[in-house]
Amino acid sequence: MIGTAEGGPVLKPTGVTSYRELVSIFGGDSGSLVRDGKLAFLNGVFQVYATRVEGTGGTMATATLAGARKRATVKLTSKLSGESGNETDVVVMRGQQPDTVRIEITNDKHQESFDNLTMKAGTEFYLVDYLNANSKTVAAEDLKANLDFPNNNPVDAEVTLSGGVSQPPTTNDYQKALEMLEMEPEVDAVYACDSYDPAVHALVDAHCKNMSTDCKNRIGFGTVAPNEPVDEILKRVDVLASDRFVITAPYGVGGAVAGLISKLSYWESPTFKALTGMANIEHRYTPSEQMKLISNGILPVDAVRGRGLIVVKGITSSKEQISVMRVADHAVRGVKNVADNFIGTLNNDRGRTALREALAGFLTGMFKEGSLVPSVDGKSPPFLVDVYSSQEDFAQGIVRADVAVRPVRAMDYIYATLTVEA
């Protein structure tokens, strides 16, 4: 998951296994990374590689603490990026020990209190070093006024941090984040949190396609814009119809859908599966609007009485079923993993027969799981596998494995035949 955050490392994929861990690293849910990450965890995702992106040119909120004669003594700078650091209140009071101060720092996300601080550099409670090491909210800088607290005038001083300005991440920021994700082989899905920019969606799609050529199969997720009309939504698939990308609608459900699909077994379809962690959705589409979205490759979410919020149909922007893509991806990864173990042993029929049997064993396991199925009439098997090498291939050290699989598909419709007898 790639998105904005109050704090935490920038452009560094960080593996987290709980919402609490996500918050402890990246701050509150004012950033899209934590907000959508929460929905993903509420819908069952096991692990998230969270990557923070930060637009360049933003400023951090600051304030100054004054000493005697109102001379600037300490500069405080928010550790929360951009506008997240504004409206942070800092109160300076006398400490419990003589010639010390207590500092209380409060905003809508954090509350901190530090007692017995002094301005004597090198001591255990030197205000600047102590705040820098222990505060999650502000960093301190000694302005070299050579003044000791609590020589404040008045004694109880209060300041509010201000001036923080956030800049939204650019496509270049997302590009850099995606490049860092190339080094994480365990990633199955990529979601640019709260981003409805078609250029960002195209970058995620290209990343997933490139990684999939090396058997590191991935599916990208994106969202429509807030209050985006259906006709405008349909234009998105005019430029991005891909087996590797899912566009969710309405706005605000992307994190939940990505979390749900990550929780499901690879052969399970998200169609008609319930989402959790949301009390409502931004917009409900009429049945005709839903059919327009589905027929054009948009994954819609709707509220259904007795079921809650459900995925109406789990499809990619190319209208392929997500479960079919995941079954194919699992087969590709498994075949590669099996075949890699036979490199250097395939220069005779015995070795090639062993590879064929190993591949058949792996695909039989998929069949027993229910991810591969024969044709309804029973004439076509769930998979076919053959291993061979022509004379020309053999001279070049090449062995070929032909594999065909028949993934299970979601049953999207139920037809009822009624016989009425008079």
Secondary structure, 3 states (H helix, E strand, C coil): CEECCCCCCECCCEEECCHHHHHHHHCCCCCHHHHHHHHHHHCCCCCEEEEECCCCCCECCEEEEECHHHCEEEEEEECCCHHHHCCEEEEEEECCCCCCEEEEEECCCCEEEEEEEECCCCCCCEHHHHHHHHCCCEEEEECCCCCCCCCCCCCCEEEEEECCECCCCCHHHHHHHHHHHCCCCCCCEEEECCCCCHHHHHHHHHHHHHHHCCCCCCEEEEECCCCCCHHHHHHHHHHCCCCCEEEEECCCCHHHHHHHHHHCCCCCCCCCCECCCCCCCCCCCCHHHHHHHHHCCCEEEEEECCCEEEECCCECCCCCEHHHHHHHHHHHHHHHHHHHCCCCCCCCHHHHHHHHHHHHHHHHHHHHHCCECCCCCCCCCCEEEEEECCHHHHHCCCCEEEEEECECCCCCCCCCCCCCCC
